[in-house]
C-alpha cells in the first residue's frame, strides 16, 4: 500500500460501488481513479494490486474518536 498520494480522503469522497464514505483510493496507470469503502476495498483490491497505486486509509476506522467540549 502506498502513502505517497497527496490527497487525504474526506467525508465527501464516496465509494464508487455503494456510496458509503471512501477510505481507499486506487489510481490506475491510465489516469483513472476508483474509490472504495472498507468492505468493497477488501473485495476488489486483490484484482487491482500491481496495476494501481493504492492509498489505504482504513486505519482511520479503528481510531478512537476525540471528545471535544
VOSETI-203492 format. One record per residue: residue number from 1; residue in one letter; y, x, z of N, C-alpha, C in turn. Coordinates in Angstrom, 3 decimals. Example, Ala and Ser with C-alpha at 12.3 -4.5 7.8 and 13.67 -1.06 7.14 Angstrom:
// residues 2
[r 1; 'A'; [-5.690; 13.190; 7.800]; [-4.500; 12.300; 7.800]; [-3.300; 13.200; 7.800]]
[r 2; 'S'; [-2.250; 12.850; 7.080]; [-1.060; 13.670; 7.140]; [0.030; 12.900; 7.870]]
This chain:
// residues 69
[r 1; 'X'; [-1.167; 0.826; 0.000]; [0.000; 0.000; 0.000]; [1.246; 0.881; 0.000]]
[r 2; 'X'; [2.258; 0.430; -0.695]; [3.461; 1.235; -0.833]; [4.581; 0.708; 0.048]]
[r 3; 'X'; [5.329; 1.618; 0.647]; [6.521; 1.225; 1.383]; [7.764; 1.727; 0.667]]
[r 4; 'X'; [7.623; 2.212; -0.555]; [8.725; 2.793; -1.288]; [9.636; 1.756; -1.928]]
[r 5; 'X'; [9.234; 0.512; -1.940]; [10.050; -0.519; -2.568]; [11.276; -0.793; -1.699]]
[r 6; 'X'; [12.432; -0.931; -2.336]; [13.689; -1.030; -1.610]; [13.924; -2.402; -0.984]]
[r 7; 'X'; [13.536; -3.456; -1.640]; [13.876; -4.800; -1.180]; [12.885; -5.312; -0.151]]
[r 8; 'X'; [13.408; -5.706; 1.002]; [12.583; -6.350; 2.013]; [12.524; -7.829; 1.684]]
[r 9; 'X'; [11.367; -8.422; 1.828]; [11.225; -9.849; 1.568]; [11.917; -10.644; 2.671]]
[r 10; 'X'; [12.530; -11.760; 2.285]; [13.228; -12.614; 3.238]; [12.583; -13.993; 3.245]]
[r 11; 'X'; [13.078; -14.871; 4.096]; [12.564; -16.235; 4.168]; [12.792; -16.996; 2.862]]
[r 12; 'X'; [13.703; -16.547; 2.040]; [13.967; -17.202; 0.753]; [12.916; -16.846; -0.300]]
[r 13; 'X'; [12.153; -15.767; -0.079]; [11.103; -15.364; -1.025]; [9.862; -16.201; -0.759]]
[r 14; 'X'; [9.356; -16.854; -1.801]; [8.254; -17.797; -1.649]; [7.037; -17.371; -2.460]]
[r 15; 'X'; [5.855; -17.695; -1.949]; [4.586; -17.397; -2.610]; [4.527; -18.103; -3.965]]
[r 16; 'X'; [4.123; -17.373; -4.988]; [4.013; -17.941; -6.331]; [2.875; -18.949; -6.444]]
[r 17; 'X'; [1.929; -18.939; -5.527]; [0.790; -19.856; -5.588]; [1.041; -21.151; -4.819]]
[r 18; 'X'; [1.630; -21.050; -3.603]; [1.713; -22.255; -2.760]; [3.104; -22.575; -2.239]]
[r 19; 'X'; [4.055; -21.664; -2.387]; [5.413; -21.921; -1.927]; [5.689; -21.540; -0.483]]
[r 20; 'X'; [4.687; -21.031; 0.236]; [4.909; -20.563; 1.616]; [5.738; -19.276; 1.582]]
[r 21; 'X'; [6.234; -18.854; 2.739]; [7.017; -17.621; 2.785]; [6.174; -16.446; 2.305]]
[r 22; 'X'; [6.747; -15.633; 1.438]; [6.042; -14.480; 0.875]; [6.175; -13.274; 1.795]]
[r 23; 'X'; [5.070; -12.553; 1.962]; [5.047; -11.324; 2.739]; [4.519; -10.144; 1.931]]
[r 24; 'X'; [4.082; -10.397; 0.706]; [3.545; -9.338; -0.144]; [4.159; -9.461; -1.528]]
[r 25; 'X'; [4.637; -8.310; -2.050]; [5.203; -8.247; -3.398]; [4.345; -7.293; -4.220]]
[r 26; 'X'; [3.982; -7.723; -5.413]; [3.236; -6.879; -6.346]; [4.095; -6.703; -7.589]]
[r 27; 'X'; [4.525; -5.472; -7.848]; [5.321; -5.177; -9.041]; [4.400; -4.580; -10.094]]
[r 28; 'X'; [4.328; -5.262; -11.212]; [3.450; -4.844; -12.301]; [4.128; -3.790; -13.161]]
[r 29; 'X'; [3.329; -2.943; -13.799]; [3.866; -1.892; -14.663]; [4.663; -2.488; -15.818]]
[r 30; 'X'; [4.318; -3.703; -16.224]; [5.019; -4.362; -17.326]; [6.401; -4.857; -16.929]]
[r 31; 'X'; [6.729; -4.771; -15.637]; [8.033; -5.197; -15.159]; [8.003; -6.531; -14.437]]
[r 32; 'X'; [6.891; -7.227; -14.470]; [6.771; -8.498; -13.772]; [6.594; -8.300; -12.280]]
[r 33; 'X'; [6.755; -9.368; -11.558]; [6.643; -9.319; -10.102]; [5.938; -10.577; -9.628]]
[r 34; 'X'; [5.031; -10.410; -8.675]; [4.328; -11.529; -8.064]; [4.573; -11.500; -6.568]]
[r 35; 'X'; [4.798; -12.666; -5.972]; [4.992; -12.782; -4.535]; [3.868; -13.627; -3.963]]
[r 36; 'X'; [3.343; -13.199; -2.800]; [2.232; -13.905; -2.187]; [2.444; -14.073; -0.692]]
[r 37; 'X'; [1.965; -15.192; -0.148]; [1.859; -15.359; 1.298]; [0.675; -14.486; 1.741]]
[r 38; 'X'; [0.456; -14.367; 3.033]; [-0.659; -13.549; 3.518]; [-2.006; -14.028; 2.999]]
[r 39; 'X'; [-2.232; -15.331; 3.004]; [-3.503; -15.898; 2.551]; [-3.776; -15.568; 1.089]]
[r 40; 'X'; [-2.826; -15.824; 0.223]; [-3.048; -15.584; -1.202]; [-3.040; -14.095; -1.539]]
[r 41; 'X'; [-2.363; -13.288; -0.743]; [-2.420; -11.836; -0.945]; [-3.845; -11.342; -0.721]]
[r 42; 'X'; [-4.475; -11.792; 0.364]; [-5.857; -11.367; 0.634]; [-6.786; -11.802; -0.500]]
[r 43; 'X'; [-6.495; -12.938; -1.101]; [-7.345; -13.457; -2.168]; [-7.141; -12.711; -3.488]]
[r 44; 'X'; [-5.897; -12.381; -3.855]; [-5.601; -11.867; -5.193]; [-5.340; -10.357; -5.284]]
[r 45; 'X'; [-4.974; -9.707; -4.191]; [-4.627; -8.287; -4.277]; [-5.757; -7.372; -4.710]]
[r 46; 'X'; [-7.013; -7.650; -4.386]; [-8.060; -6.747; -4.882]; [-8.032; -6.598; -6.414]]
[r 47; 'X'; [-7.682; -7.652; -7.121]; [-7.619; -7.585; -8.581]; [-6.395; -6.817; -9.072]]
[r 48; 'X'; [-5.360; -6.691; -8.234]; [-4.126; -6.016; -8.637]; [-4.064; -4.556; -8.196]]
[r 49; 'X'; [-4.950; -4.162; -7.299]; [-4.959; -2.786; -6.799]; [-5.182; -1.820; -7.952]]
[r 50; 'X'; [-4.299; -0.854; -8.060]; [-4.388; 0.139; -9.127]; [-3.562; -0.201; -10.349]]
[r 51; 'X'; [-3.178; -1.465; -10.518]; [-2.356; -1.825; -11.686]; [-0.983; -2.350; -11.273]]
[r 52; 'X'; [-0.736; -2.428; -9.961]; [0.550; -2.912; -9.466]; [0.968; -2.083; -8.261]]
[r 53; 'X'; [2.277; -1.979; -8.060]; [2.827; -1.328; -6.872]; [2.958; -2.422; -5.817]]
[r 54; 'X'; [2.292; -2.257; -4.695]; [2.188; -3.306; -3.683]; [3.068; -2.976; -2.475]]
[r 55; 'X'; [3.854; -3.951; -2.052]; [4.614; -3.852; -0.808]; [4.084; -4.930; 0.119]]
[r 56; 'X'; [3.433; -4.521; 1.209]; [2.779; -5.450; 2.125]; [3.553; -5.500; 3.439]]
[r 57; 'X'; [4.161; -6.646; 3.729]; [4.912; -6.837; 4.960]; [4.211; -7.821; 5.890]]
[r 58; 'X'; [2.907; -8.003; 5.722]; [2.175; -8.950; 6.562]; [2.147; -8.522; 8.026]]
[r 59; 'X'; [2.436; -7.280; 8.316]; [2.514; -6.823; 9.697]; [3.578; -7.563; 10.490]]
[r 60; 'X'; [4.571; -8.101; 9.798]; [5.619; -8.877; 10.468]; [5.073; -10.179; 11.045]]
[r 61; 'X'; [3.933; -10.638; 10.544]; [3.358; -11.891; 11.027]; [2.850; -11.792; 12.453]]
[r 62; 'X'; [2.448; -10.615; 12.877]; [1.866; -10.453; 14.200]; [2.835; -9.913; 15.223]]
[r 63; 'X'; [4.076; -9.653; 14.842]; [5.035; -9.111; 15.803]; [5.551; -10.228; 16.707]]
[r 64; 'X'; [5.879; -9.850; 17.930]; [6.382; -10.800; 18.915]; [7.795; -11.239; 18.546]]
[r 65; 'X'; [8.086; -12.527; 18.591]; [9.455; -12.982; 18.326]; [10.379; -12.557; 19.470]]
[r 66; 'X'; [11.606; -12.252; 19.126]; [12.564; -11.881; 20.168]; [13.221; -13.151; 20.713]]
[r 67; 'X'; [13.445; -13.159; 22.004]; [14.095; -14.297; 22.647]; [15.542; -13.932; 22.936]]
[r 68; 'X'; [16.468; -14.577; 22.247]; [17.886; -14.300; 22.457]; [18.492; -15.469; 23.201]]
[r 69; 'X'; [19.344; -15.160; 24.145]; [20.021; -16.209; 24.923]; [21.495; -16.079; 24.807]]
